[in-house]
């Protein structure tokens, strides 16, 4: 099979028939063997009934498959299940709201197959969203993501992407990490990541399912991914180093406080009690925090040592 199109959706019943017919036309014109996998993320508007109807349509080149959740788990869960089911050599993801154009599929497919990209991310250079609530926060978010991840992508969270099958089978999308799939691919060893300017269309039906909270959550998820990629398998390198430095600084400070008190007593100068000195308490606090951080790193190492995933490495070739 040439292409798997994975479409996560939540309450998009009005757009599904038009979207599928558009995809079907593009695939027929290109002569691709394909499947469309609709992942219904707990919709309450009859989306699943529309998917069932589309699944009954006969098509020589393509198939329609559906996955339906009992509950709204989020886009990451939908993509994870869609990736798990995908059989195509190239996997395309797109949103169900008709803001992504299926006409982009042939070029995305060509870039994967002919130019050898592992992943190609869309870039909606010209957007029709509200500039204040979406465009500006999105630009700030993407600028931060580029800085942290080292990936020079203008629109990391674009729903329209293409992947080699190896990529989607070797990354785990969880929580709300769908925003950072290119970074997940990079940390898994898939480094040939490209970008393509794609068309952004105005929403025809319904309203956006994402609010401003996604940007706050996005920054927190980015920090989580950065930490896991850097220290996920060596937590002691992070906690142990910082903890040791804090303990040493606290110990030096408390020695200085004690030495100053002894010196004052030696020369007969009246000075406050050591226990009344604020620097004494700050020194003790620093030493206690240093011990706690060191122990956190130590416990993290014990957990890693007993994890079944500790030796889970991606092997590209073997003889």
C-alpha positions in Angstrom: 0.0 0.0 0.0 1.3 3.4 -1.0 -0.3 5.9 1.4 -2.1 5.8 4.8 -4.0 9.0 5.6 -4.6 9.3 9.4 -7.3 11.8 10.4 -8.0 12.4 14.1 -11.3 14.1 14.6 -13.7 15.4 17.3 -17.2 16.5 16.3 -16.5 17.1 12.6 -19.5 15.2 11.1 -20.3 18.0 8.6 -16.9 18.0 6.9 -16.1 14.3 6.7 -17.9 13.4 3.4 -16.4 16.4 1.6 -13.0 15.7 3.0 -13.1 12.0 2.0 -14.3 12.7 -1.5 -11.5 15.2 -2.0 -8.9 12.7 -0.8 -10.5 10.0 -3.0 -10.2 12.3 -6.0 -6.5 13.1 -5.3 -5.6 9.5 -4.9 -7.5 8.4 -8.0 -5.7 11.1 -10.1 -2.3 9.9 -8.7 -3.0 6.2 -9.0 -2.1 5.5 -5.4 -3.2 2.5 -3.4 -4.3 4.0 -0.1 -6.3 3.8 3.1 -8.0 6.5 5.1 -8.1 5.9 8.8 -10.6 8.1 10.7 -9.9 8.1 14.4 -13.1 9.3 16.2 -12.0 10.9 19.5 -15.2 10.5 21.4 -17.4 12.6 19.1 -21.0 13.3 20.2 -22.3 14.7 16.9 -22.8 11.6 14.8 -19.3 11.6 13.3 -19.0 7.8 13.8 -22.2 7.2 11.8 -20.7 9.2 8.9 -17.5 7.1 9.1 -19.4 3.9 9.0 -21.3 5.1 5.9 -18.0 6.0 4.2 -16.6 2.6 5.0 -19.4 0.9 3.1 -18.4 2.7 -0.2 -16.6 0.5 -2.8 -13.3 1.7 -4.1 -10.8 -0.3 -6.1 -7.7 1.7 -5.0 -8.6 2.7 -1.4 -10.1 1.5 1.9 -11.7 3.3 4.7 -11.1 2.2 8.3 -12.4 3.7 11.5 -11.3 3.7 15.2 -13.7 5.1 17.7 -12.9 6.0 21.3 -15.6 5.9 24.1 -14.1 9.0 25.6 -12.4 12.2 24.3 -8.7 11.3 25.0 -7.1 14.0 22.8 -5.2 14.2 19.6 -2.1 12.4 20.7 -4.0 9.3 21.6 -5.9 9.4 18.3 -2.6 9.7 16.4 -1.0 6.9 18.4 -3.8 4.5 17.5 -3.9 5.7 13.9 -0.1 5.1 13.5 -0.4 1.7 15.0 -3.0 0.7 12.4 -1.3 2.3 9.4 0.0 0.0 6.7 1.1 2.5 4.0 4.7 3.1 3.0 4.0 6.8 3.6 1.7 8.0 6.4 0.0 11.4 6.0 -1.7 13.1 8.9 -4.2 15.9 8.4 -7.0 17.5 10.4 -10.7 16.8 9.6 -11.9 20.4 9.5 -11.0 21.0 5.8 -8.3 23.6 6.8 -5.7 21.1 5.4 -5.8 20.6 1.6 -5.5 17.0 0.3 -4.0 18.5 -2.8 -0.7 18.6 -0.9 -0.6 14.8 -0.6 1.2 14.0 -3.9 4.1 16.4 -3.3 4.5 15.3 0.4 4.5 11.7 -0.9 7.2 12.5 -3.5 9.4 14.2 -0.9 9.4 11.1 1.3 9.9 8.6 -1.5 12.2 10.5 -3.9 14.1 12.9 -1.7 14.5 10.5 1.1 13.0 12.5 4.0 12.0 10.7 7.1 9.4 13.4 7.9 8.0 16.4 6.1 6.1 19.0 8.2 3.7 21.5 6.6 4.2 25.2 7.1 1.1 27.3 6.8 2.9 30.4 5.8 -0.3 32.4 5.2 -2.9 31.8 7.8 -6.6 32.8 8.2 -6.8 32.4 11.9 -7.3 35.3 14.4 -4.0 37.1 14.5 -4.2 38.1 18.2 -5.4 34.8 19.7 -3.7 32.3 17.4 -1.1 33.7 15.0 1.0 35.7 17.5 1.1 33.0 20.2 1.8 30.4 17.6 4.8 32.4 16.3 6.2 32.8 19.9 5.6 29.1 20.6 7.4 28.0 17.4 10.3 30.3 18.0 10.8 28.8 21.4 10.4 25.3 20.0 13.1 25.9 17.4 15.5 27.2 20.0 15.0 24.2 22.4 14.7 21.4 19.8 17.3 22.6 17.2 14.8 21.9 14.5 14.4 24.8 12.0 10.7 24.3 11.5 8.4 27.3 11.2 5.2 25.4 12.2 6.0 22.4 14.3 2.4 21.8 15.3 1.0 21.8 11.8 -1.5 18.9 11.4 -0.5 18.2 7.8 2.6 16.0 7.9 4.1 13.1 6.0 6.2 10.3 7.5 8.1 7.2 6.4 6.3 4.2 7.9 9.4 3.4 10.0 9.0 6.7 11.8 5.4 6.3 13.0 6.2 2.7 14.1 9.2 3.7 16.2 7.9 6.8 18.1 5.4 6.9 20.9 2.9 9.8 20.9 1.4 10.3 24.4 -0.1 13.0 26.6 -0.2 16.1 24.4 3.1 15.4 22.6 1.5 15.5 19.1 2.8 19.1 19.0 6.4 17.8 19.0 6.3 14.7 16.7 9.3 16.1 14.7 11.3 16.3 17.9 10.2 12.8 18.9 11.4 11.6 15.5 14.7 13.4 15.9 15.4 11.9 19.3 14.5 8.4 17.9 17.3 8.9 15.2 15.2 10.0 12.3 17.2 13.2 11.4 16.2 14.0 7.8 13.3 16.3 8.6 12.0 18.7 6.0 9.4 21.4 5.6 6.9 22.3 2.9 4.8 25.4 2.5 1.2 24.2 2.4 -2.1 25.9 1.9 -4.2 27.0 4.9 -7.9 27.1 4.3 -10.6 28.8 6.3 -12.8 26.6 8.5 -16.0 25.8 6.7 -17.9 24.1 9.5 -18.0 24.2 13.3 -15.5 25.9 15.6 -11.9 25.3 16.7 -11.6 22.7 19.5 -8.4 24.3 20.9 -8.1 27.3 23.2 -5.3 29.5 24.4 -4.5 26.9 27.2 -2.8 24.8 24.5 0.1 27.3 24.4 0.7 27.1 28.1 0.5 23.3 28.1 2.7 23.3 25.0 5.6 25.0 26.8 5.3 22.6 29.7 5.3 19.7 27.4 8.3 21.1 25.5 10.3 21.3 28.8 9.3 17.7 29.6 10.5 16.5 26.2 13.8 18.4 26.5 14.5 17.0 29.9 13.6 13.4 28.9 15.7 13.5 25.8 18.7 14.9 27.7 18.5 13.1 31.0 15.8 10.4 30.6 18.3 7.6 30.9 20.8 9.3 33.2 18.7 11.2 35.8 21.7 11.3 38.2 23.6 13.4 35.7 21.0 16.2 36.2 19.8 15.8 39.8 23.1 14.5 41.2 25.1 17.4 39.7 22.8 20.2 40.8 22.3 18.5 44.2 26.1 18.1 44.8 26.7 21.7 43.8 24.0 23.0 46.2 25.3 20.8 49.1 28.9 21.9 48.5 28.0 25.6 48.3 25.8 25.3 51.5 28.6 23.5 53.3 31.2 26.1 52.4 28.8 28.9 53.4 28.1 27.3 56.8 31.9 26.9 57.4 32.4 30.6 56.6 29.6 31.5 59.0 31.2 29.4 61.7 34.7 30.7 61.0 33.4 34.3 61.2 31.8 33.6 64.6 35.0 32.0 66.0 37.1 34.9 64.7 34.8 37.4 66.4 35.1 35.4 69.7 38.9 35.3 69.3 39.3 39.1 68.9 36.6 39.8 71.5 34.0 41.4 69.2 30.4 40.8 70.1 28.4 39.1 67.4 24.9 37.5 67.0 24.4 33.8 67.7 25.1 31.6 64.8 21.5 30.3 64.9 20.3 33.9 64.6 22.4 34.5 61.4 20.1 34.3 58.3 23.1 33.0 56.3 23.3 30.0 58.6 19.7 29.0 57.8 20.2 29.6 54.1 23.3 27.4 54.2 21.4 24.6 56.0 18.5 24.9 53.4 21.0 24.6 50.5 22.5 21.5 52.0 19.1 19.9 52.6 17.9 20.7 49.1 21.2 19.4 47.7 20.7 16.1 49.6 17.1 15.8 48.3 18.1 16.4 44.7 20.9 13.9 44.9 18.5 11.3 46.4 16.0 12.1 43.6 18.7 11.3 41.0 19.6 8.2 42.9 16.0 7.0 43.0 15.6 7.8 39.3 18.6 5.7 38.5 17.2 2.8 40.5 13.9 3.1 38.5 15.8 3.2 35.2 17.8 0.1 36.1 14.6 -1.8 36.8 12.7 -0.5 33.7 12.0 -3.0 30.9 12.7 -0.1 28.5 16.3 0.5 29.7 17.8 -1.3 26.7 15.2 -0.4 24.1 17.3 0.8 21.2 16.4 1.4 17.6 18.5 -0.8 15.3 18.5 0.4 11.7 20.6 -2.4 10.1 22.0 -5.7 11.2 24.1 -8.3 9.5 
